[in-house]
Amino acid sequence: MNFNGLDDRVRDTTGLATFIIDGLPDVETKFLEALVHAVGERADIDVTDRKRLELVVRKLRDVGIDLRSGGVEEGVLDVMTSTSRESGWAPFLDRFLDEKHLSLSFSRRALVLSALDRLSVTPGLRRNLIAQVLDDVTRGSGTDPVQLTRPTGRTMPWDFQVDMFDSSAAQIVLEDNVRAAGALMWCYDIGERLGVYKLTDALVYRWWVGLLDFGDADLTAELYRYYKLRDERPAEEERFLLYRRILDVGQAPVDDRVIVNDEFPSLWRTLMEEVATYIDRTEASFRDRVNIQGVVQAIREVQYNLTERMAGMALTQVTEMYNQLRQTESGSGVLGGLDILGHPEVVGQLSSGRRRDQWSVIERLAKEEFGVSPNVSALRTSAVEAFKVVDYIAQFREGVVDEDAFDAFIAAAKAWILAQQLAGDGLLVDARDAGGGDGTGDYREYGGNGDGYTDDRFGDENDGGDDTWAE
């Protein structure tokens, strides 16, 4: 079997690498041709003309196309459409370049076509004229005045069109970074406001001093393991430092080199305001389609912000913080706080009445240990719906909007807003040592700016509250 010398190059890693790299342009060309054919077939556009196909492929290679960011089909269609609308000089210029075995970048080619269009001459294969214009442009004429410093330089009028950045790759969005921020919000609501971190420590302490006794050997082993691993978990001060750095929540002191994400509260607030406006317009318009551009822009800004700021060690920290609350690997022999509080024997001893679950255990321990009665339902809703919102943001790609997923996102955002009116501080009233203030509004919720955000559109006028969604 003949592999064109590949069998010999396998022994030579440098040669093999060169062989592969040399073949990449052909692979890229075939892939782009197949992509153009597929898009053209779906859009009922004829791409059988070989010259036009080659031109579209060259443009795609020059412009670049991001296969990860969505909108691939739209991007290819834009290039195909722009190619079909080119100057009447385009085929004659391309033929001249082929005859002379010349090549131009697309930016330079566009300059030549623009210069030819300004001439009061009917397009055609006017070789001398094309050669003269090509020579003028290549020698340095153009719109940039700095070219006047060259001996043969001169300028052509500029139409003052600026780069719209729509032909370059979209700004990178890292889904894991964005989704990790949603997990951090979940940890903040469940771990701090609902108090699962402290309540689990209180339960373990009761067991340690003998106020509680369990017969399940596996449970006692897991409680002991939780107790021994406690010092290896992020301390309360470390957790609040992360909340401050990523979400700008709380007043935890930070080092001079730590950059606090102070843009996030306003971005989140803007997103929720755009959602509220969208809901208002949807309810008022009945059957008319409502423009979602305001919501989309707010989503993109949150995407870019969290992609940049939720980075580095923060991803590992939030993974560890979540596992301290809920173990991601069942059967690992290590329990998270919610796993312990929801263990059947713990529920059997510490819950009462008909509501015998981990949530009733949380309510009882919060009252007995800290004298606080957190709104469990509202805080659960806040945690879950905030994560749903951020999870949608992480996956969002402009131009590829699934209506069902978008409606679910709007519903989650609305539920989060409503939950803030009832959730309150929870166990954060006892967060003095963590830099969380005195529990009366010293800390800043990532949905507000300290003075509260009042929105009566979703509130009940008779509920006796002020309808704030961020205390």
Long-range contacts (C-beta under 8 A, 24 or more apart in sequence): 28-61, 29-57, 29-61, 32-57, 32-60, 32-61, 33-57, 35-60, 35-72, 35-76, 36-60, 36-76, 36-80, 39-73, 39-76, 39-77, 39-80, 40-80, 42-73, 43-77, 43-80, 45-80, 47-80, 51-91, 51-94, 52-83, 52-84, 55-83, 55-94, 56-80, 56-83, 58-106, 59-83, 59-106, 62-105, 62-106, 63-106, 63-167, 63-168, 64-168, 64-169, 65-169, 66-169, 66-170, 69-169, 69-170, 69-172, 69-173, 69-397, 70-397, 70-398, 70-399, 70-400, 71-170, 71-397, 71-398, 71-399, 71-400, 74-399, 78-166, 78-167, 86-113, 87-113, 87-114, 87-116, 87-117, 87-123, 88-123, 89-113, 89-116, 89-117, 89-123, 89-130, 92-123, 92-124, 92-125, 92-126, 92-130, 93-130, 93-134, 95-125, 96-125, 96-127, 96-130, 96-131, 96-134, 102-134, 108-137, 108-138, 111-137, 111-142, 112-137, 114-156, 115-141, 115-156, 118-156, 170-398, 171-304, 172-307, 173-303, 173-304, 173-307, 173-394, 174-307, 174-311, 175-394, 175-395, 176-315, 176-394, 177-306, 177-307, 177-310, 177-311, 177-315, 178-302, 178-303, 178-306, 178-307, 178-310, 178-390, 178-393, 178-394, 179-390, 179-391, 179-394, 180-310, 180-314, 180-315, 180-318, 180-319, 181-246, 181-247, 181-306, 181-309, 181-310, 181-390, 182-386, 182-387, 182-389, 182-390, 182-391, 182-393, 182-394, 183-318, 183-319, 183-322, 183-387, 184-242, 184-243, 184-246, 184-247, 184-310, 184-314, 184-318, 184-321, 185-247, 185-383, 185-386, 185-387, 185-390, 185-446, 186-322, 186-383, 186-384, 186-386, 186-387, 187-239, 187-318, 187-321, 187-322, 187-325, 188-243, 188-247, 188-249, 189-379, 189-380, 189-382, 189-383, 189-386, 189-423, 190-325, 190-338, 190-379, 190-380, 190-383, 191-239, 191-321, 191-324, 191-325, 191-337, 192-239, 192-240, 192-243, 192-426, 192-427, 192-428, 192-431, 192-436, 193-374, 193-379, 193-382, 193-423, 193-425, 193-426, 193-427, 193-428, 194-362, 194-374, 194-376, 194-379, 194-380, 194-383, 194-426, 194-427, 195-362, 195-366, 195-370, 195-372, 195-374, 195-426, 195-427, 196-325, 196-337, 196-338, 196-341, 196-362, 197-236, 197-239, 197-324, 197-325, 197-337, 198-369, 198-370, 198-427, 198-430, 199-337, 199-341, 199-362, 199-365, 199-366, 199-369, 199-427, 200-226, 200-337, 200-340, 200-341, 201-230, 202-365, 202-369, 203-340, 203-341, 203-346, 203-350, 203-365, 204-230, 204-340, 212-349, 214-345, 214-346, 214-349, 215-345, 216-343, 216-345, 219-343, 219-345, 219-346, 221-333, 222-333, 222-334, 222-335, 222-340, 223-335, 223-340, 225-333, 225-334, 225-335, 226-334, 226-335, 226-340, 229-334, 233-320, 233-321, 233-324, 234-317, 234-320, 234-321, 234-324, 236-433, 236-434, 237-434, 237-435, 238-317, 239-321, 239-434, 240-431, 240-434, 240-435, 240-436, 242-314, 242-317, 242-318, 242-321, 244-435, 245-309, 245-314, 246-306, 246-309, 246-310, 246-314, 247-446, 248-444, 248-446, 249-443, 249-444, 249-445, 249-446, 250-431, 250-434, 250-435, 250-436, 250-437, 250-443, 250-444, 251-435, 251-436, 251-437, 251-442, 251-443, 251-444, 252-434, 252-435, 252-436, 253-435, 259-309, 261-305, 261-309, 263-305, 264-302, 264-305, 264-306, 264-309, 264-446, 265-444, 265-445, 265-446, 265-447, 265-448, 265-449, 266-449, 267-298, 267-301, 267-302, 267-305, 268-302, 268-446, 268-447, 269-447, 269-448, 269-449, 269-453, 269-470, 270-298, 270-301, 271-295, 271-298, 271-299, 271-301, 271-302, 271-413, 272-413, 272-416, 272-417, 272-447, 272-453, 272-469, 273-455, 274-298, 275-410, 275-413, 275-414, 275-417, 276-414, 276-417, 276-455, 276-457, 276-458, 278-410, 279-410, 279-414, 279-457, 280-457, 292-401, 292-406, 295-410, 296-398, 296-401, 299-393, 299-396, 300-396, 300-398, 302-390, 302-393, 303-393, 303-394, 303-396, 306-390, 306-393, 341-365, 366-427, 370-427, 370-429, 370-430, 372-426, 372-427, 372-429, 372-430, 374-424, 374-426, 374-427, 375-422, 375-423, 375-424, 375-426, 377-422, 378-419, 378-422, 378-423, 378-424, 379-419, 379-423, 379-426, 381-415, 381-416, 381-418, 381-419, 381-423, 382-416, 382-419, 382-420, 382-423, 385-412, 385-413, 385-415, 385-416, 385-419, 386-416, 388-412, 389-413, 389-416, 414-458, 416-447, 416-469, 417-447, 417-455, 417-458, 417-469, 418-458, 418-459, 418-469, 420-445, 420-447, 420-468, 420-469, 420-470, 420-471, 421-458, 421-459, 421-463, 421-465, 421-467, 421-468, 421-469, 422-465, 424-471, 425-471, 441-471, 445-470, 445-471, 446-470
